[in-house]
Each structure stands twice: as structure tokens, then as C-alpha cells.
Amino acid sequence: MDDMLNIVYFKKNFVIYRLSSHSFLVHNTRKDIGTGSTSLKKLSVAKDILNWALYQQIPTRRLSGYLLRGLIRISDSKEYTEQIKRIVKSQT
């Protein structure tokens, strides 16, 4: 997988790949890429999502459902994903 994609950033068990000029993939290497990754349009947002998941931080600004579901996909903490799921539910 790494040979096919350009790694633009990594931190601990997370890798950000450049898929195209306007597309990035955040992958938690502890999970299968099919279930432990999310695609984003901006590198800055990809880094934010990575850091929130890595440090289990609740974002201080309101995020779209897409970004929140991405956090759930890349996190490997059950407690953290439950917190994010509650936020998603409260926004619907």
C-alpha cells in the first residue's frame, strides 16, 4: 500500500497519504485501511483529525457529520468513539 501512495505526514500509528492534489487519506495503521481510514480534501484538516483521534480530544468547534464519522473510523479507543457518537447523535 505504501508504495502506491505518497506519504505526506505520519505520527505514531497514523499516516496521511496524498491521493491527488486535493485529496488525502488518514489511516490508523492499527486498523485495516478499509475500516480505519477517512478521506479529506485538505491536509490541514487531515492533520487536525489525526491529532484529535491520537490524543482523544473533543473538537472545540462544530464539525460536520462526515468529519465526526471519520474520527470514529480512525480512532481505536472505544470510549472516545462513544463520545463522538453522542455528538453525532446530538446534531441530528
Backbone as XML, in Angstrom:
<?xml version="1.0"?>
<chain id="A" units="angstrom">
  <residue number="1" name="MET">
    <atom name="N" x="0.827" y="-1.196" z="0.000"/>
    <atom name="CA" x="0.000" y="0.000" z="0.000"/>
    <atom name="C" x="0.864" y="1.251" z="0.000"/>
  </residue>
  <residue number="2" name="ASP">
    <atom name="N" x="1.890" y="1.286" z="0.858"/>
    <atom name="CA" x="2.743" y="2.466" z="0.955"/>
    <atom name="C" x="3.422" y="2.806" z="-0.369"/>
  </residue>
  <residue number="3" name="ASP">
    <atom name="N" x="3.736" y="1.788" z="-1.165"/>
    <atom name="CA" x="4.411" y="2.025" z="-2.434"/>
    <atom name="C" x="3.505" y="2.727" z="-3.435"/>
  </residue>
  <residue number="4" name="MET">
    <atom name="N" x="2.199" y="2.536" z="-3.313"/>
    <atom name="CA" x="1.258" y="3.088" z="-4.281"/>
    <atom name="C" x="0.850" y="4.517" z="-3.948"/>
  </residue>
  <residue number="5" name="LEU">
    <atom name="N" x="1.015" y="4.926" z="-2.725"/>
    <atom name="CA" x="0.559" y="6.240" z="-2.286"/>
    <atom name="C" x="1.723" y="7.039" z="-1.725"/>
  </residue>
  <residue number="6" name="ASN">
    <atom name="N" x="1.614" y="8.343" z="-1.808"/>
    <atom name="CA" x="2.648" y="9.213" z="-1.257"/>
    <atom name="C" x="2.341" y="9.537" z="0.198"/>
  </residue>
  <residue number="7" name="ILE">
    <atom name="N" x="3.240" y="9.186" z="1.093"/>
    <atom name="CA" x="3.091" y="9.548" z="2.499"/>
    <atom name="C" x="3.525" y="11.001" z="2.640"/>
  </residue>
  <residue number="8" name="VAL">
    <atom name="N" x="2.628" y="11.837" z="3.172"/>
    <atom name="CA" x="2.972" y="13.248" z="3.352"/>
    <atom name="C" x="3.167" y="13.605" z="4.820"/>
  </residue>
  <residue number="9" name="TYR">
    <atom name="N" x="2.679" y="12.745" z="5.724"/>
    <atom name="CA" x="2.787" y="13.049" z="7.149"/>
    <atom name="C" x="2.531" y="11.761" z="7.915"/>
  </residue>
  <residue number="10" name="PHE">
    <atom name="N" x="3.217" y="11.593" z="9.024"/>
    <atom name="CA" x="2.912" y="10.471" z="9.902"/>
    <atom name="C" x="3.208" y="10.868" z="11.339"/>
  </residue>
  <residue number="11" name="LYS">
    <atom name="N" x="2.474" y="10.248" z="12.239"/>
    <atom name="CA" x="2.645" y="10.483" z="13.670"/>
    <atom name="C" x="2.162" y="9.232" z="14.383"/>
  </residue>
  <residue number="12" name="LYS">
    <atom name="N" x="3.079" y="8.623" z="15.126"/>
    <atom name="CA" x="2.802" y="7.373" z="15.850"/>
    <atom name="C" x="2.190" y="6.354" z="14.895"/>
  </residue>
  <residue number="13" name="ASN">
    <atom name="N" x="0.967" y="5.898" z="15.165"/>
    <atom name="CA" x="0.352" y="4.869" z="14.336"/>
    <atom name="C" x="-0.570" y="5.432" z="13.246"/>
  </residue>
  <residue number="14" name="PHE">
    <atom name="N" x="-0.441" y="6.716" z="12.941"/>
    <atom name="CA" x="-1.271" y="7.345" z="11.913"/>
    <atom name="C" x="-0.410" y="7.801" z="10.740"/>
  </residue>
  <residue number="15" name="VAL">
    <atom name="N" x="-0.948" y="7.630" z="9.546"/>
    <atom name="CA" x="-0.267" y="8.048" z="8.323"/>
    <atom name="C" x="-1.254" y="8.845" z="7.481"/>
  </residue>
  <residue number="16" name="ILE">
    <atom name="N" x="-0.777" y="9.930" z="6.872"/>
    <atom name="CA" x="-1.582" y="10.675" z="5.905"/>
    <atom name="C" x="-0.950" y="10.471" z="4.537"/>
  </residue>
  <residue number="17" name="TYR">
    <atom name="N" x="-1.752" y="9.975" z="3.614"/>
    <atom name="CA" x="-1.323" y="9.759" z="2.234"/>
    <atom name="C" x="-1.938" y="10.838" z="1.341"/>
  </residue>
  <residue number="18" name="ARG">
    <atom name="N" x="-1.192" y="11.271" z="0.335"/>
    <atom name="CA" x="-1.750" y="12.151" z="-0.697"/>
    <atom name="C" x="-2.303" y="11.241" z="-1.790"/>
  </residue>
  <residue number="19" name="LEU">
    <atom name="N" x="-3.605" y="11.368" z="-2.043"/>
    <atom name="CA" x="-4.233" y="10.583" z="-3.097"/>
    <atom name="C" x="-4.219" y="11.332" z="-4.420"/>
  </residue>
  <residue number="20" name="SER">
    <atom name="N" x="-4.382" y="12.655" z="-4.340"/>
    <atom name="CA" x="-4.342" y="13.531" z="-5.515"/>
    <atom name="C" x="-3.987" y="14.920" z="-5.013"/>
  </residue>
  <residue number="21" name="SER">
    <atom name="N" x="-4.027" y="15.898" z="-5.897"/>
    <atom name="CA" x="-3.655" y="17.249" z="-5.470"/>
    <atom name="C" x="-4.634" y="17.821" z="-4.448"/>
  </residue>
  <residue number="22" name="HIS">
    <atom name="N" x="-5.853" y="17.304" z="-4.403"/>
    <atom name="CA" x="-6.851" y="17.815" z="-3.459"/>
    <atom name="C" x="-7.516" y="16.698" z="-2.663"/>
  </residue>
  <residue number="23" name="SER">
    <atom name="N" x="-6.767" y="15.654" z="-2.354"/>
    <atom name="CA" x="-7.358" y="14.540" z="-1.630"/>
    <atom name="C" x="-6.293" y="13.840" z="-0.785"/>
  </residue>
  <residue number="24" name="PHE">
    <atom name="N" x="-6.644" y="13.630" z="0.484"/>
    <atom name="CA" x="-5.733" y="12.994" z="1.432"/>
    <atom name="C" x="-6.464" y="11.878" z="2.161"/>
  </residue>
  <residue number="25" name="LEU">
    <atom name="N" x="-5.721" y="10.868" z="2.560"/>
    <atom name="CA" x="-6.281" y="9.746" z="3.294"/>
    <atom name="C" x="-5.565" y="9.639" z="4.630"/>
  </residue>
  <residue number="26" name="VAL">
    <atom name="N" x="-6.332" y="9.677" z="5.722"/>
    <atom name="CA" x="-5.779" y="9.466" z="7.062"/>
    <atom name="C" x="-6.041" y="8.009" z="7.421"/>
  </residue>
  <residue number="27" name="HIS">
    <atom name="N" x="-4.981" y="7.286" z="7.794"/>
    <atom name="CA" x="-5.099" y="5.860" z="8.096"/>
    <atom name="C" x="-4.486" y="5.561" z="9.461"/>
  </residue>
  <residue number="28" name="ASN">
    <atom name="N" x="-5.243" y="4.879" z="10.290"/>
    <atom name="CA" x="-4.737" y="4.349" z="11.550"/>
    <atom name="C" x="-4.155" y="2.978" z="11.221"/>
  </residue>
  <residue number="29" name="THR">
    <atom name="N" x="-2.844" y="2.851" z="11.299"/>
    <atom name="CA" x="-2.184" y="1.614" z="10.880"/>
    <atom name="C" x="-2.481" y="0.428" z="11.798"/>
  </residue>
  <residue number="30" name="ARG">
    <atom name="N" x="-3.123" y="0.664" z="12.916"/>
    <atom name="CA" x="-3.547" y="-0.435" z="13.792"/>
    <atom name="C" x="-4.848" y="-1.071" z="13.300"/>
  </residue>
  <residue number="31" name="LYS">
    <atom name="N" x="-5.448" y="-0.454" z="12.282"/>
    <atom name="CA" x="-6.709" y="-0.942" z="11.738"/>
    <atom name="C" x="-6.540" y="-1.202" z="10.245"/>
  </residue>
  <residue number="32" name="ASP">
    <atom name="N" x="-7.405" y="-2.044" z="9.718"/>
    <atom name="CA" x="-7.426" y="-2.291" z="8.286"/>
    <atom name="C" x="-7.732" y="-0.982" z="7.558"/>
  </residue>
  <residue number="33" name="ILE">
    <atom name="N" x="-7.107" y="-0.760" z="6.422"/>
    <atom name="CA" x="-7.297" y="0.506" z="5.714"/>
    <atom name="C" x="-8.756" y="0.713" z="5.300"/>
  </residue>
  <residue number="34" name="GLY">
    <atom name="N" x="-9.480" y="-0.368" z="5.083"/>
    <atom name="CA" x="-10.885" y="-0.248" z="4.699"/>
    <atom name="C" x="-11.786" y="0.250" z="5.810"/>
  </residue>
  <residue number="35" name="THR">
    <atom name="N" x="-11.421" y="-0.037" z="7.049"/>
    <atom name="CA" x="-12.261" y="0.373" z="8.173"/>
    <atom name="C" x="-11.602" y="1.408" z="9.074"/>
  </residue>
  <residue number="36" name="GLY">
    <atom name="N" x="-10.320" y="1.657" z="8.883"/>
    <atom name="CA" x="-9.589" y="2.570" z="9.764"/>
    <atom name="C" x="-9.015" y="3.770" z="9.057"/>
  </residue>
  <residue number="37" name="SER">
    <atom name="N" x="-9.757" y="4.269" z="8.056"/>
    <atom name="CA" x="-9.252" y="5.425" z="7.316"/>
    <atom name="C" x="-10.400" y="6.345" z="6.928"/>
  </residue>
  <residue number="38" name="THR">
    <atom name="N" x="-10.044" y="7.574" z="6.571"/>
    <atom name="CA" x="-11.026" y="8.539" z="6.087"/>
    <atom name="C" x="-10.356" y="9.457" z="5.074"/>
  </residue>
  <residue number="39" name="SER">
    <atom name="N" x="-11.105" y="9.870" z="4.068"/>
    <atom name="CA" x="-10.588" y="10.750" z="3.013"/>
    <atom name="C" x="-10.998" y="12.185" z="3.290"/>
  </residue>
  <residue number="40" name="LEU">
    <atom name="N" x="-10.056" y="13.099" z="3.056"/>
    <atom name="CA" x="-10.310" y="14.519" z="3.298"/>
    <atom name="C" x="-9.710" y="15.345" z="2.172"/>
  </residue>
  <residue number="41" name="LYS">
    <atom name="N" x="-10.222" y="16.562" z="2.013"/>
    <atom name="CA" x="-9.776" y="17.419" z="0.915"/>
    <atom name="C" x="-8.590" y="18.306" z="1.266"/>
  </residue>
  <residue number="42" name="LYS">
    <atom name="N" x="-8.382" y="18.584" z="2.553"/>
    <atom name="CA" x="-7.308" y="19.493" z="2.957"/>
    <atom name="C" x="-6.344" y="18.801" z="3.909"/>
  </residue>
  <residue number="43" name="LEU">
    <atom name="N" x="-5.058" y="19.034" z="3.691"/>
    <atom name="CA" x="-4.038" y="18.461" z="4.568"/>
    <atom name="C" x="-4.187" y="18.986" z="5.990"/>
  </residue>
  <residue number="44" name="SER">
    <atom name="N" x="-4.512" y="20.253" z="6.144"/>
    <atom name="CA" x="-4.652" y="20.821" z="7.492"/>
    <atom name="C" x="-5.773" y="20.135" z="8.269"/>
  </residue>
  <residue number="45" name="VAL">
    <atom name="N" x="-6.872" y="19.831" z="7.609"/>
    <atom name="CA" x="-7.980" y="19.131" z="8.264"/>
    <atom name="C" x="-7.569" y="17.692" z="8.574"/>
  </residue>
  <residue number="46" name="ALA">
    <atom name="N" x="-6.841" y="17.070" z="7.668"/>
    <atom name="CA" x="-6.360" y="15.705" z="7.903"/>
    <atom name="C" x="-5.474" y="15.656" z="9.149"/>
  </residue>
  <residue number="47" name="LYS">
    <atom name="N" x="-4.599" y="16.646" z="9.304"/>
    <atom name="CA" x="-3.737" y="16.696" z="10.489"/>
    <atom name="C" x="-4.555" y="16.938" z="11.753"/>
  </residue>
  <residue number="48" name="ASP">
    <atom name="N" x="-5.567" y="17.796" z="11.669"/>
    <atom name="CA" x="-6.438" y="18.033" z="12.829"/>
    <atom name="C" x="-7.125" y="16.744" z="13.258"/>
  </residue>
  <residue number="49" name="ILE">
    <atom name="N" x="-7.730" y="16.044" z="12.305"/>
    <atom name="CA" x="-8.434" y="14.792" z="12.599"/>
    <atom name="C" x="-7.472" y="13.771" z="13.219"/>
  </residue>
  <residue number="50" name="LEU">
    <atom name="N" x="-6.292" y="13.662" z="12.649"/>
    <atom name="CA" x="-5.275" y="12.745" z="13.166"/>
    <atom name="C" x="-4.970" y="13.071" z="14.629"/>
  </residue>
  <residue number="51" name="ASN">
    <atom name="N" x="-4.709" y="14.334" z="14.921"/>
    <atom name="CA" x="-4.358" y="14.723" z="16.290"/>
    <atom name="C" x="-5.514" y="14.542" z="17.261"/>
  </residue>
  <residue number="52" name="TRP">
    <atom name="N" x="-6.732" y="14.868" z="16.839"/>
    <atom name="CA" x="-7.883" y="14.663" z="17.723"/>
    <atom name="C" x="-8.021" y="13.187" z="18.072"/>
  </residue>
  <residue number="53" name="ALA">
    <atom name="N" x="-7.883" y="12.313" z="17.079"/>
    <atom name="CA" x="-8.005" y="10.872" z="17.336"/>
    <atom name="C" x="-6.841" y="10.366" z="18.185"/>
  </residue>
  <residue number="54" name="LEU">
    <atom name="N" x="-5.630" y="10.791" z="17.865"/>
    <atom name="CA" x="-4.447" y="10.328" z="18.587"/>
    <atom name="C" x="-4.506" y="10.706" z="20.063"/>
  </residue>
  <residue number="55" name="TYR">
    <atom name="N" x="-4.882" y="11.950" z="20.335"/>
    <atom name="CA" x="-4.901" y="12.435" z="21.718"/>
    <atom name="C" x="-6.291" y="12.388" z="22.346"/>
  </residue>
  <residue number="56" name="GLN">
    <atom name="N" x="-7.242" y="11.783" z="21.637"/>
    <atom name="CA" x="-8.618" y="11.615" z="22.104"/>
    <atom name="C" x="-9.220" y="12.931" z="22.571"/>
  </residue>
  <residue number="57" name="GLN">
    <atom name="N" x="-9.045" y="13.950" z="21.750"/>
    <atom name="CA" x="-9.567" y="15.276" z="22.058"/>
    <atom name="C" x="-10.927" y="15.469" z="21.397"/>
  </residue>
  <residue number="58" name="ILE">
    <atom name="N" x="-11.801" y="16.139" z="22.111"/>
    <atom name="CA" x="-13.094" y="16.511" z="21.553"/>
    <atom name="C" x="-12.900" y="17.856" z="20.856"/>
  </residue>
  <residue number="59" name="PRO">
    <atom name="N" x="-13.220" y="17.945" z="19.573"/>
    <atom name="CA" x="-13.038" y="19.214" z="18.853"/>
    <atom name="C" x="-13.821" y="20.338" z="19.516"/>
  </residue>
  <residue number="60" name="THR">
    <atom name="N" x="-13.215" y="21.520" z="19.565"/>
    <atom name="CA" x="-13.877" y="22.659" z="20.205"/>
    <atom name="C" x="-14.845" y="23.353" z="19.265"/>
  </residue>
  <residue number="61" name="ARG">
    <atom name="N" x="-14.696" y="23.125" z="17.969"/>
    <atom name="CA" x="-15.635" y="23.724" z="17.017"/>
    <atom name="C" x="-16.578" y="22.646" z="16.501"/>
  </residue>
  <residue number="62" name="ARG">
    <atom name="N" x="-17.718" y="23.085" z="16.034"/>
    <atom name="CA" x="-18.708" y="22.146" z="15.492"/>
    <atom name="C" x="-18.186" y="21.561" z="14.180"/>
  </residue>
  <residue number="63" name="LEU">
    <atom name="N" x="-18.224" y="20.248" z="14.079"/>
    <atom name="CA" x="-17.758" y="19.558" z="12.881"/>
    <atom name="C" x="-18.933" y="18.942" z="12.138"/>
  </residue>
  <residue number="64" name="SER">
    <atom name="N" x="-18.762" y="18.763" z="10.853"/>
    <atom name="CA" x="-19.783" y="18.099" z="10.049"/>
    <atom name="C" x="-19.882" y="16.632" z="10.467"/>
  </residue>
  <residue number="65" name="GLY">
    <atom name="N" x="-21.001" y="16.034" z="10.140"/>
    <atom name="CA" x="-21.181" y="14.614" z="10.407"/>
    <atom name="C" x="-20.125" y="13.772" z="9.717"/>
  </residue>
  <residue number="66" name="TYR">
    <atom name="N" x="-19.714" y="14.194" z="8.520"/>
    <atom name="CA" x="-18.690" y="13.467" z="7.770"/>
    <atom name="C" x="-17.377" y="13.424" z="8.555"/>
  </residue>
  <residue number="67" name="LEU">
    <atom name="N" x="-16.953" y="14.565" z="9.091"/>
    <atom name="CA" x="-15.700" y="14.610" z="9.851"/>
    <atom name="C" x="-15.805" y="13.817" z="11.147"/>
  </residue>
  <residue number="68" name="LEU">
    <atom name="N" x="-16.948" y="13.910" z="11.806"/>
    <atom name="CA" x="-17.131" y="13.153" z="13.048"/>
    <atom name="C" x="-17.103" y="11.644" z="12.777"/>
  </residue>
  <residue number="69" name="ARG">
    <atom name="N" x="-17.752" y="11.213" z="11.693"/>
    <atom name="CA" x="-17.716" y="9.786" z="11.346"/>
    <atom name="C" x="-16.297" y="9.355" z="10.974"/>
  </residue>
  <residue number="70" name="GLY">
    <atom name="N" x="-15.533" y="10.260" z="10.363"/>
    <atom name="CA" x="-14.132" y="9.968" z="10.064"/>
    <atom name="C" x="-13.323" y="9.747" z="11.335"/>
  </residue>
  <residue number="71" name="LEU">
    <atom name="N" x="-13.590" y="10.577" z="12.347"/>
    <atom name="CA" x="-12.924" y="10.404" z="13.645"/>
    <atom name="C" x="-13.238" y="9.030" z="14.239"/>
  </residue>
  <residue number="72" name="ILE">
    <atom name="N" x="-14.487" y="8.640" z="14.140"/>
    <atom name="CA" x="-14.896" y="7.329" z="14.657"/>
    <atom name="C" x="-14.150" y="6.221" z="13.920"/>
  </residue>
  <residue number="73" name="ARG">
    <atom name="N" x="-14.027" y="6.355" z="12.608"/>
    <atom name="CA" x="-13.360" y="5.320" z="11.798"/>
    <atom name="C" x="-11.886" y="5.165" z="12.164"/>
  </residue>
  <residue number="74" name="ILE">
    <atom name="N" x="-11.187" y="6.277" z="12.392"/>
    <atom name="CA" x="-9.738" y="6.167" z="12.607"/>
    <atom name="C" x="-9.340" y="5.969" z="14.069"/>
  </residue>
  <residue number="75" name="SER">
    <atom name="N" x="-10.255" y="6.204" z="14.989"/>
    <atom name="CA" x="-9.915" y="6.038" z="16.405"/>
    <atom name="C" x="-9.913" y="4.559" z="16.782"/>
  </residue>
  <residue number="76" name="ASP">
    <atom name="N" x="-9.015" y="4.189" z="17.686"/>
    <atom name="CA" x="-9.039" y="2.821" z="18.198"/>
    <atom name="C" x="-9.410" y="2.787" z="19.677"/>
  </residue>
  <residue number="77" name="SER">
    <atom name="N" x="-10.006" y="3.881" z="20.156"/>
    <atom name="CA" x="-10.460" y="3.954" z="21.543"/>
    <atom name="C" x="-11.986" y="3.847" z="21.593"/>
  </residue>
  <residue number="78" name="LYS">
    <atom name="N" x="-12.476" y="2.812" z="22.246"/>
    <atom name="CA" x="-13.925" y="2.613" z="22.359"/>
    <atom name="C" x="-14.583" y="3.780" z="23.096"/>
  </residue>
  <residue number="79" name="GLU">
    <atom name="N" x="-13.974" y="4.225" z="24.188"/>
    <atom name="CA" x="-14.547" y="5.337" z="24.957"/>
    <atom name="C" x="-14.628" y="6.607" z="24.117"/>
  </residue>
  <residue number="80" name="TYR">
    <atom name="N" x="-13.566" y="6.905" z="23.390"/>
    <atom name="CA" x="-13.538" y="8.107" z="22.559"/>
    <atom name="C" x="-14.582" y="8.029" z="21.443"/>
  </residue>
  <residue number="81" name="THR">
    <atom name="N" x="-14.675" y="6.879" z="20.789"/>
    <atom name="CA" x="-15.663" y="6.766" z="19.714"/>
    <atom name="C" x="-17.082" y="6.890" z="20.254"/>
  </residue>
  <residue number="82" name="GLU">
    <atom name="N" x="-17.320" y="6.412" z="21.460"/>
    <atom name="CA" x="-18.649" y="6.575" z="22.065"/>
    <atom name="C" x="-18.954" y="8.057" z="22.316"/>
  </residue>
  <residue number="83" name="GLN">
    <atom name="N" x="-17.961" y="8.820" z="22.767"/>
    <atom name="CA" x="-18.153" y="10.262" z="22.956"/>
    <atom name="C" x="-18.491" y="10.936" z="21.630"/>
  </residue>
  <residue number="84" name="ILE">
    <atom name="N" x="-17.777" y="10.584" z="20.584"/>
    <atom name="CA" x="-18.015" y="11.186" z="19.274"/>
    <atom name="C" x="-19.392" y="10.773" z="18.748"/>
  </residue>
  <residue number="85" name="LYS">
    <atom name="N" x="-19.777" y="9.525" z="18.957"/>
    <atom name="CA" x="-21.108" y="9.067" z="18.531"/>
    <atom name="C" x="-22.208" y="9.861" z="19.222"/>
  </residue>
  <residue number="86" name="ARG">
    <atom name="N" x="-22.017" y="10.204" z="20.498"/>
    <atom name="CA" x="-23.011" y="11.018" z="21.205"/>
    <atom name="C" x="-23.118" y="12.411" z="20.583"/>
  </residue>
  <residue number="87" name="ILE">
    <atom name="N" x="-21.985" y="12.966" z="20.158"/>
    <atom name="CA" x="-22.004" y="14.273" z="19.495"/>
    <atom name="C" x="-22.760" y="14.172" z="18.171"/>
  </residue>
  <residue number="88" name="VAL">
    <atom name="N" x="-22.485" y="13.127" z="17.400"/>
    <atom name="CA" x="-23.186" y="12.925" z="16.123"/>
    <atom name="C" x="-24.684" y="12.832" z="16.369"/>
  </residue>
  <residue number="89" name="LYS">
    <atom name="N" x="-25.073" y="12.049" z="17.365"/>
    <atom name="CA" x="-26.497" y="11.867" z="17.670"/>
    <atom name="C" x="-27.140" y="13.182" z="18.096"/>
  </residue>
  <residue number="90" name="SER">
    <atom name="N" x="-26.430" y="13.994" z="18.857"/>
    <atom name="CA" x="-26.999" y="15.268" z="19.323"/>
    <atom name="C" x="-27.164" y="16.276" z="18.188"/>
  </residue>
  <residue number="91" name="GLN">
    <atom name="N" x="-26.423" y="16.093" z="17.102"/>
    <atom name="CA" x="-26.510" y="17.020" z="15.973"/>
    <atom name="C" x="-27.600" y="16.634" z="14.981"/>
  </residue>
  <residue number="92" name="THR">
    <atom name="N" x="-28.184" y="15.439" z="15.137"/>
    <atom name="CA" x="-29.208" y="15.009" z="14.177"/>
    <atom name="C" x="-30.596" y="15.278" z="14.680"/>
  </residue>
</chain>
